Amino acid sequence: GTLPTSIGFMKSLMNLELHNNLLTGSIPTEFWFNREILRINLGGNFLTGTIPVEVMRLEKIKGLFVFDCFLEGSIPSAIGHLESMSKNSKQSLVS
């Protein structure tokens, strides 16, 4: 299946663990609207596309894991300025 756009509007969602769920398609723009989420794990899926600069909307994010997906392009350099993310989380984005 694909990632529903509604995830971005679930204000009480703090942790999203969807690794190894055979998800396909791109990550919808609305996905990045949840400013309260702390951890996202999408690793091990068949996701395509890129990580857009809108990732900066995740002001409280502590971990974003998209390893072993089919994402293309580079990680937006601005993600290095997210103070809430640990150094280890930034290094494990795509490793």
C-alpha positions as CSV (number, residue, x, y, z in Angstrom):
1,G,0.0,0.0,0.0
2,T,0.9,3.7,0.1
3,L,1.3,6.2,2.8
4,P,-2.0,8.0,3.5
5,T,-1.9,11.8,3.5
6,S,-3.9,11.8,6.7
7,I,-0.8,10.9,8.7
8,G,0.4,14.5,8.4
9,F,-2.8,15.7,10.2
10,M,-2.7,13.3,13.2
11,K,-1.6,15.8,15.8
12,S,-1.4,13.3,18.6
13,L,0.8,10.9,16.6
14,M,4.3,10.9,18.3
15,N,6.0,7.7,16.9
16,L,5.4,6.2,13.5
17,E,6.9,2.7,13.0
18,L,6.1,1.5,9.5
19,H,9.4,-0.3,8.7
20,N,9.2,-3.4,6.5
21,N,5.6,-3.0,5.6
22,L,5.9,-3.3,1.8
23,L,4.9,0.4,1.4
24,T,5.2,1.7,-2.2
25,G,5.0,5.1,-3.9
26,S,6.3,8.5,-2.8
27,I,6.0,10.1,0.5
28,P,3.1,12.6,0.2
29,T,3.8,16.3,0.9
30,E,1.1,16.3,3.7
31,F,3.2,13.7,5.5
32,W,5.6,16.4,6.7
33,F,2.8,18.6,8.3
34,N,2.8,17.0,11.7
35,R,5.0,19.3,13.8
36,E,4.6,17.2,17.0
37,I,6.0,13.8,15.8
38,L,9.2,12.6,17.4
39,R,10.2,9.5,15.5
40,I,9.5,8.1,12.0
41,N,10.8,4.8,10.8
42,L,10.0,4.0,7.2
43,G,13.0,1.8,6.6
44,G,12.8,-1.3,4.5
45,N,10.0,-0.3,2.2
46,F,9.7,0.3,-1.5
47,L,9.3,4.1,-1.2
48,T,10.4,6.2,-4.2
49,G,11.0,9.9,-4.8
50,T,12.9,12.3,-2.6
51,I,13.0,13.7,1.0
52,P,11.8,17.2,0.3
53,V,12.9,20.4,2.1
54,E,9.5,20.3,3.9
55,V,11.1,17.8,6.3
56,M,12.1,21.0,8.1
57,R,8.5,21.3,9.3
58,L,9.2,18.4,11.7
59,E,10.5,20.7,14.4
60,K,10.5,18.2,17.2
61,I,11.8,15.1,15.3
62,K,14.4,13.1,17.1
63,G,14.7,10.2,14.6
64,L,13.9,9.9,10.9
65,F,14.8,6.5,9.4
66,V,14.4,5.8,5.7
67,F,17.2,3.3,5.1
68,D,16.8,0.5,2.7
69,C,14.2,2.4,0.6
70,F,14.4,3.4,-3.0
71,L,14.6,7.2,-2.4
72,E,16.6,9.3,-4.7
73,G,18.6,12.5,-4.5
74,S,20.3,14.0,-1.5
75,I,19.0,14.6,2.0
76,P,18.2,18.3,2.3
77,S,21.2,20.0,3.8
78,A,18.9,22.0,6.1
79,I,18.1,18.8,8.1
80,G,21.5,19.4,9.7
81,H,20.0,22.4,11.4
82,L,17.3,20.5,13.2
83,E,18.5,20.8,16.8
84,S,16.1,18.2,18.0
85,M,17.7,15.4,16.0
86,S,20.6,13.5,17.4
87,K,23.8,13.1,15.4
88,N,23.2,9.3,15.3
89,S,19.7,9.9,13.8
90,K,21.1,12.2,11.1
91,Q,23.8,9.6,10.2
92,S,21.3,6.7,10.0
93,L,18.8,8.4,7.6
94,V,20.0,6.3,4.7
95,S,22.7,4.0,6.0
